[in-house]
Amino acid sequence: MWFPDAKTNALPLTVLSSYNLSKVVLMIKMMMTFILTSHNSQAQPGGSDWDTTTENLHFIKNDNKTDIETKDKKGLSDFLKVTSREIRNQTSISDFLLLGFSEHPEHWPLRFGLFLGMYLVTVLGNLLIILAIGSDQHLHTPMYFFLANLSFIDTCFSSTIVPKLLVNIQTQDHTISHTGCLVQMYFFMALALLDDFLLAVMAYDRYVAICLPLHYTTIMCPQRCLLLVTTSWLCGHFLAFSLTLLMSQFSFCASHSIQHFFCDLLPLLRLTCSDTHVFHIMMFSEAALSGVVPLTCVLVSYVHIVHTILRVPSAGGKHRVFSTCGSHLSVVTLFYGTVFLVYFQPSSSYSADTGMVASVMYTMVTPMLNPFIYSLRNRDMKGALWRLFG
């Protein structure tokens, strides 16, 4: 039987190349202690074999025996804990890694300051819009009721993504739990769909106001406005919940690194090893419902609006009519332009960097610019803001 050297406790190089030296030595000490203790219970006390062997192993010193056994047990416990943790990491998935903007650590302070500034401007600007509309009786109309809802959604939309990104950059910890990832994906999809539906509702409102002005108060009554907004909220949350519920059933046995700065739908789908056939059918069906239908509503509304504007005889009248929907048209163009850039490009030409830049546009830039677009281009809103601070 082979024993460690009494002075160095050295092991063969073949063993050292496969195991951690300190852990193996601790394991061997514990086994030797057990074997020798068993042998001692059967041998005569004071036997020469026992004395010689224990002398080589330095275990006959009574004043050090308790300390050695305690250290051996603690080392073995630590070794088993490390091994157990490694096995759990291989057999279960509890975390994802958000690798978006994790490269180039020298740029992290600049990115943190930029994203924090954009987030603060977004929250402050949209809250001012809500306060101005709520405090001014002249703005209690359907158009501004929808605008207040849009500002609230934009604030929640940015708050779903940006704070987590800021924490990741500041702490240099880019992990997110499996549950946290699904929750973030759910609210991201629900609020994005709400934006989509609400922009279509606002386009319909502008169509009625410009093309059917005599029937505006009848068609866009408070009850119908509330019904349109409530329907948008229910549809957005229902569609997002159905996709999130399916995603929660998937297994992620490939890499857990998400090449994005938040839990988006497409990057997560690239990591799953489950059958996604049913998921893709539902996803495309919901895309047709939540994408094609609202966009068609926007396009048809503006076709009628443009046709009506062209029939106005004076240039001043055309400018006045168009100014009532110019802000909404700018927001629609910015929103759909970035969404198409991310989700409707061919998979073969998809670039993670391009996708992240476009995602920054519609998750941070668009919500930040909306208050400026609606306030700077709208005389009533500017007046309400002045009165709010006055």
Disulfide bonds with the S-S distance in Angstrom:
Cys181-Cys263 1.97
Cys253-Cys273 2.01
